[in-house]
Amino acid sequence: MSIGDVLAKLVPELQTEAGVVAIFLTGSVNRGEADEFSDLDVSVLVRTVEFVHNSVCYRDGFLVSVERSTPEHRAQAFTDPVTALWNLFSLQTGRALYDPEGIFAELQVCARAVDRAALRRAGEAQACAQIADQAEELHKVMGGLSRGDEAKIIYALAGLTFSLGTAALLSTGELLPTENRYLTLARDAWDDPEWREAYSCLVGLTGASPRRRGLAALRAYVRAVTLLRWAEGTEQALAYGAAQRAQSFLTNKT
């Protein structure tokens, strides 16, 4: 049984579901990068939100992930930087499997015509909000480092990994072709050696101890605040205050 055989059976089944208007293929199979452990990613466009849900199952030995969403939700990727980060690439490159009304084709044309520069400008503001929102996690890291509480450090690192990474990606207008590349794309988003070294260590790509990863998280936060362009306001004040606190901690503890 091949992937093509699975799709040949799956697509007609999905077509019979209530509310379905289009079906398209995304993920590693569509990109030609699948291996024996890859899932088969199928996206379904439905008329209204009442039909929106996701499902995962095995079909003839293949793990099949079916995501259902409305065209309106998908179209948010044209203007919202966070939605674009996770969805725009799949809209631009997806392969139509069923599209009788041309709804997916229209979405794809719009996706390929998106003004990436405008998305990036909007993304910079959202990146700043992401960073400011992590002040509490930054304090958890410092508290864990002070008490030698590795569990507290690791817990806080989870939030910082994705908030700092998403901020870097949003501020540079990067798109995710696959979530599997999230960490490396976030690491390389800014052409800045200090950021890359600190973020790599923070997320565990270097095999460092929890303490070293915690210290790296502080450095990554400070560097992110430095690299972003801030508008004056409460978010800037919070982020700058947290960065100063982190830098003081680094100076006194290392």
C-alpha positions in Angstrom: 0.0 0.0 0.0 1.4 3.4 -1.0 0.6 6.9 0.0 -1.1 7.4 -3.3 -3.3 4.4 -2.6 -4.2 5.8 0.8 -5.1 9.2 -0.7 -7.2 7.5 -3.4 -9.4 6.0 -0.7 -9.3 8.9 1.8 -10.1 11.8 -0.5 -13.5 10.4 -1.7 -14.4 9.7 1.9 -13.6 13.2 3.0 -15.6 14.6 0.0 -18.8 13.0 1.4 -18.5 14.8 4.8 -20.9 17.6 5.4 -19.6 21.1 4.7 -16.5 20.1 2.8 -15.6 22.5 -0.1 -11.9 21.7 -0.8 -9.1 19.3 0.1 -5.4 19.8 -0.3 -2.2 18.1 0.5 0.5 19.7 2.7 3.4 18.6 4.9 6.4 16.5 4.2 4.7 14.2 1.7 3.8 17.3 -0.4 7.3 18.7 -0.1 8.9 15.3 -1.1 10.7 15.0 2.2 8.7 12.2 3.9 10.4 9.3 5.6 9.0 6.1 7.1 7.8 7.9 10.2 6.2 11.0 8.5 2.5 11.5 8.8 0.3 12.2 5.9 -1.0 15.8 6.3 -4.3 16.5 4.6 -6.1 19.9 5.0 -9.8 20.2 4.5 -11.7 23.5 3.9 -15.2 23.5 5.3 -18.0 26.0 4.9 -18.6 27.0 8.5 -17.0 26.6 11.9 -19.4 23.9 13.0 -17.5 21.5 10.8 -14.1 22.5 12.1 -12.2 19.7 13.9 -9.0 17.7 13.6 -8.5 14.0 13.5 -5.6 11.6 13.5 -5.7 7.9 12.7 -3.8 5.1 11.1 -4.8 4.1 7.5 -3.1 1.1 6.0 0.0 1.6 8.2 0.3 5.4 7.6 -0.4 8.0 10.2 -2.9 10.4 8.7 -3.5 13.9 10.1 -6.6 15.7 8.8 -7.0 19.4 9.7 -10.4 21.0 9.0 -10.7 24.8 8.9 -12.8 27.5 7.1 -11.4 29.5 4.2 -11.9 32.6 6.3 -9.6 31.2 9.0 -7.0 30.3 6.5 -7.2 33.8 4.9 -6.1 35.3 8.2 -2.6 34.2 7.2 -2.6 37.1 4.6 -2.7 39.8 7.3 -1.9 38.2 10.7 1.8 37.5 11.2 1.4 34.7 13.7 -1.2 32.9 11.5 1.1 33.5 8.5 4.1 32.0 10.3 2.4 28.7 10.7 0.1 28.6 7.7 1.1 30.8 4.8 3.8 28.4 3.4 1.3 25.5 3.3 -1.2 27.6 1.4 1.4 28.8 -1.1 2.7 25.3 -1.8 -0.3 23.0 -1.0 -1.5 20.6 -3.8 -5.2 20.5 -4.5 -6.9 17.1 -4.2 -10.5 18.3 -4.5 -11.5 21.8 -5.3 -14.7 21.9 -7.4 -15.5 25.6 -6.7 -11.9 26.8 -7.0 -11.9 28.0 -3.4 -8.5 26.6 -2.6 -7.1 27.9 -5.9 -8.3 31.4 -5.0 -6.7 31.2 -1.5 -3.5 30.0 -3.1 -3.3 32.9 -5.5 -3.9 35.3 -2.7 -1.3 33.5 -0.5 1.4 33.8 -3.2 0.6 37.5 -3.6 0.9 38.4 0.1 3.0 41.5 0.9 5.7 40.0 3.0 7.2 43.4 3.9 3.8 44.5 5.4 3.6 41.2 7.3 7.1 41.7 8.7 6.3 45.2 9.9 3.2 43.9 11.7 5.2 41.0 13.0 7.8 43.3 14.7 5.1 44.7 16.9 3.8 41.3 17.8 7.4 40.1 18.5 7.9 42.9 21.1 4.6 41.8 22.8 5.9 38.2 22.9 9.2 39.3 24.5 7.5 41.6 27.1 5.1 38.8 28.0 8.0 36.5 29.1 9.2 38.7 32.0 7.7 36.3 34.5 9.3 33.3 33.0 12.6 35.1 33.0 12.3 35.7 36.7 11.5 32.0 37.2 14.8 31.1 35.5 16.7 33.4 37.8 14.9 32.0 40.8 15.7 28.5 39.8 19.3 29.4 39.2 19.6 31.0 42.6 18.2 28.0 44.4 19.7 25.3 42.2 16.1 24.2 41.3 16.7 22.5 37.9 13.0 21.5 37.5 11.9 25.2 37.8 14.6 26.2 35.3 13.5 23.6 32.7 9.8 24.5 33.1 10.5 28.2 32.5 12.7 27.3 29.5 9.8 25.7 27.7 7.9 29.0 27.5 11.0 31.0 26.7 12.0 28.6 23.9 8.8 29.3 21.9 8.2 33.0 22.9 11.8 34.0 22.0 11.8 31.9 18.9 8.5 33.1 17.7 9.6 36.7 18.3 12.7 36.2 16.2 10.7 34.6 13.4 8.0 37.3 13.4 10.5 40.1 13.4 12.2 38.8 10.3 9.1 37.7 8.4 10.2 34.1 8.3 7.7 31.4 7.3 7.7 27.8 8.7 7.7 25.2 5.9 7.5 22.6 8.7 7.3 22.7 12.5 10.3 20.4 12.5 12.5 23.3 11.5 11.2 25.7 14.1 14.2 25.6 16.4 16.8 26.0 13.7 15.0 28.7 11.8 14.4 30.6 15.0 18.1 30.3 15.9 19.1 31.6 12.5 16.4 34.2 12.1 18.7 37.0 13.3 22.2 37.2 11.8 23.7 37.7 15.2 26.3 35.3 16.7 25.4 36.1 20.3 21.7 35.4 19.7 22.5 32.1 17.8 24.8 30.8 20.5 22.5 31.7 23.4 19.4 30.4 21.7 21.0 27.1 20.7 22.1 26.5 24.3 18.7 27.6 25.7 16.7 25.1 23.6 19.1 22.2 24.3 20.8 22.0 20.9 24.3 22.0 22.5 23.7 19.4 25.2 24.3 21.9 28.0 23.3 21.3 31.6 20.1 22.9 33.0 22.1 25.6 34.7 24.0 26.6 31.5 20.7 26.5 29.6 19.2 28.8 32.2 22.1 31.3 31.9 21.8 31.1 28.1 18.1 31.9 28.4 19.0 35.2 30.2 21.5 36.0 27.5 19.0 35.2 24.7 16.4 37.4 26.3 18.8 40.4 26.7 19.9 39.9 23.1 16.4 39.7 21.7 15.5 43.0 23.5 18.5 44.6 21.9 17.8 43.4 18.4 14.1 44.3 18.3 12.8 47.8 17.4 10.6 49.1 20.3 7.9 51.7 20.4 7.8 53.6 23.7 5.2 52.3 26.1 4.5 49.7 28.8 5.8 46.8 26.8 9.1 48.5 26.2 9.4 49.4 29.8 8.6 45.9 31.0 11.0 44.2 28.5 13.8 46.7 29.2 13.4 46.3 33.0 13.5 42.5 32.6 16.6 42.6 30.4 18.4 44.9 32.9 17.5 42.5 35.7 18.8 39.5 33.7 22.0 41.3 32.8 22.6 42.2 36.4 22.1 38.6 37.4 24.5 37.4 34.7 27.1 39.9 35.9 26.9 38.8 39.5 26.5 35.1 39.0 29.0 34.4 36.2 
